[in-house]
């Protein structure tokens, strides 16, 4: 993170927290918890790290580390994605909860990355936390509607969908 020359950096933690386990004789590889000094890395990047994205699944896997509390203490914006329930944005002492756009999910592949990209796009465009969460939730809803990201060409639909995403403070 120190090598990047951006004013602010958004970091998606899921790929850093999890890895593929050993391949079994039959079936898929399990997802296992990756061991690394993430709290030391957060301290190192603290001055430039603006937003961290973490999923509710990650919090369950790392509950014994107090992951959410650690992130909230060290990063200005923490965005917790909660699948069909939407997301929660923590910034300072404020909490914003955004619902999810109702859709028929077929494949969650790419939803988290799309969510993060849309959220960062909205923030960079001057949006508030509520607006960014709405747009990100709507963008993720488009991606999950088709297999393997084949709906990415329809991402423009997220702007109309965003206005229907509920916000709670």
C-alpha positions as CSV (number, residue, x, y, z in Angstrom):
1,X,0.0,0.0,0.0
2,X,2.9,2.4,0.6
3,X,3.9,2.2,-3.0
4,X,0.6,3.5,-4.3
5,X,0.5,7.2,-5.0
6,X,-3.1,7.9,-4.4
7,X,-4.7,10.3,-1.9
8,X,-6.9,7.5,-0.6
9,X,-6.9,3.8,-1.0
10,X,-9.8,1.3,-0.8
11,X,-9.0,-2.2,0.2
12,X,-11.1,-5.3,-0.2
13,X,-10.2,-7.6,2.7
14,X,-11.9,-10.9,1.6
15,X,-9.1,-11.9,-0.8
16,X,-6.5,-11.2,1.9
17,X,-8.2,-13.0,4.7
18,X,-9.0,-16.2,2.8
19,X,-7.2,-18.7,0.7
20,X,-7.9,-22.0,-1.1
21,X,-7.2,-25.0,1.1
22,X,-5.7,-28.3,0.0
23,X,-7.5,-30.0,-2.9
24,X,-9.5,-33.0,-1.7
25,X,-9.8,-36.2,-3.7
26,X,-13.3,-35.3,-4.7
27,X,-15.1,-32.0,-4.8
28,X,-14.0,-28.4,-4.5
29,X,-11.2,-26.9,-2.5
30,X,-12.2,-25.6,0.8
31,X,-11.8,-21.9,1.7
32,X,-9.5,-21.5,4.7
33,X,-8.4,-18.6,6.9
34,X,-5.2,-17.1,5.8
35,X,-2.7,-16.3,8.5
36,X,-0.9,-13.0,8.1
37,X,-0.2,-9.9,10.1
38,X,-3.2,-7.9,8.8
39,X,-3.3,-5.6,11.9
40,X,0.3,-4.7,11.4
41,X,-0.4,-4.0,7.7
42,X,-3.3,-1.7,8.6
43,X,-1.0,0.2,11.0
44,X,1.6,0.6,8.2
45,X,-1.0,1.9,5.7
46,X,-3.1,3.8,8.2
47,X,-2.3,7.3,6.9
48,X,-3.5,6.5,3.3
49,X,-6.0,3.8,3.7
50,X,-9.4,5.4,3.3
51,X,-12.0,2.6,2.9
52,X,-11.9,-1.1,3.8
53,X,-14.5,-3.5,2.5
54,X,-15.2,-6.6,4.6
55,X,-18.0,-9.2,4.4
56,X,-20.2,-10.6,7.2
57,X,-18.7,-14.0,6.3
58,X,-15.2,-12.6,7.0
59,X,-16.4,-11.3,10.4
60,X,-17.7,-14.8,11.3
61,X,-14.3,-16.3,10.3
62,X,-12.3,-13.7,12.2
63,X,-14.6,-13.2,15.2
64,X,-11.8,-14.2,17.6
65,X,-9.6,-11.4,16.3
66,X,-12.2,-8.6,16.8
67,X,-11.8,-7.7,13.2
68,X,-14.6,-5.2,12.9
69,X,-13.5,-3.3,16.0
70,X,-9.9,-3.2,14.8
71,X,-10.9,-1.9,11.4
72,X,-13.2,0.8,12.8
73,X,-10.4,2.0,15.1
74,X,-7.9,2.2,12.3
75,X,-9.7,3.1,9.0
76,X,-11.9,6.2,8.3
77,X,-14.5,4.2,6.4
78,X,-15.4,0.6,7.0
79,X,-18.0,-1.0,4.7
80,X,-19.6,-4.2,5.9
81,X,-21.3,-6.1,3.1
82,X,-24.1,-8.4,4.2
83,X,-25.3,-10.1,1.0
84,X,-29.1,-10.0,0.6
85,X,-29.4,-7.7,3.7
86,X,-27.4,-4.9,2.0
87,X,-24.5,-3.2,3.8
88,X,-23.5,-1.1,6.8
89,X,-21.1,1.8,6.5
90,X,-19.2,2.9,9.5
91,X,-17.5,6.3,9.4
92,X,-16.4,8.1,12.6
93,X,-19.3,7.8,15.0
94,X,-21.9,7.5,12.2
95,X,-23.5,4.3,10.9
96,X,-25.5,4.1,7.7
97,X,-27.4,1.0,6.7
98,X,-28.4,0.4,3.1
99,X,-30.8,-2.3,2.0
100,X,-30.3,-4.4,-1.1
101,X,-32.1,-4.1,-4.4
102,X,-34.5,-7.1,-4.6
103,X,-33.4,-9.4,-7.3
104,X,-33.2,-13.1,-8.3
105,X,-29.6,-14.0,-7.6
106,X,-28.1,-16.6,-9.8
107,X,-24.4,-16.3,-9.0
108,X,-22.6,-14.2,-6.4
109,X,-19.3,-14.2,-8.3
110,X,-18.0,-10.7,-8.6
111,X,-20.6,-9.1,-6.5
112,X,-18.2,-7.9,-3.8
113,X,-15.7,-6.5,-6.2
114,X,-18.5,-4.7,-8.2
115,X,-19.9,-3.4,-4.9
116,X,-16.5,-2.0,-3.9
117,X,-15.9,-0.4,-7.3
118,X,-19.3,1.3,-7.4
119,X,-18.9,2.6,-3.8
120,X,-15.4,4.0,-4.5
121,X,-16.7,5.5,-7.8
122,X,-19.5,7.2,-5.9
123,X,-17.2,8.6,-3.2
124,X,-14.7,9.9,-5.8
125,X,-17.7,11.6,-7.5
126,X,-18.6,13.4,-4.3
127,X,-21.4,11.2,-3.1
128,X,-22.3,10.8,0.6
129,X,-22.0,7.5,2.4
130,X,-25.8,6.9,1.8
131,X,-25.5,7.6,-1.9
132,X,-22.4,5.5,-2.3
133,X,-24.0,2.6,-0.4
134,X,-27.2,2.8,-2.6
135,X,-25.2,2.8,-5.8
136,X,-23.0,0.0,-4.7
137,X,-25.9,-2.2,-3.6
138,X,-27.7,-1.6,-6.8
139,X,-24.5,-2.4,-8.9
140,X,-24.0,-5.7,-7.0
141,X,-27.7,-6.6,-7.7
142,X,-27.1,-6.4,-11.4
143,X,-24.0,-8.7,-11.3
144,X,-25.7,-11.5,-9.3
145,X,-28.5,-11.8,-11.8
146,X,-26.4,-13.8,-14.3
147,X,-23.7,-16.5,-14.3
148,X,-20.1,-15.6,-14.0
149,X,-20.3,-11.8,-14.4
150,X,-22.1,-12.0,-17.8
151,X,-24.3,-9.2,-16.7
152,X,-21.5,-6.7,-16.3
153,X,-22.6,-5.0,-19.6
154,X,-25.8,-4.0,-17.8
155,X,-24.2,-2.1,-15.0
156,X,-25.7,1.1,-16.2
157,X,-29.0,-0.1,-14.8
158,X,-27.6,0.5,-11.3
159,X,-28.2,4.2,-11.4
160,X,-32.0,3.8,-11.8
161,X,-32.0,0.9,-9.2
162,X,-30.1,3.0,-6.6
163,X,-33.0,5.3,-6.0
164,X,-35.1,2.4,-4.6
165,X,-32.5,1.1,-2.2
166,X,-33.6,1.9,1.4
167,X,-31.4,3.8,3.8
168,X,-31.5,3.7,7.6
169,X,-29.3,5.8,9.9
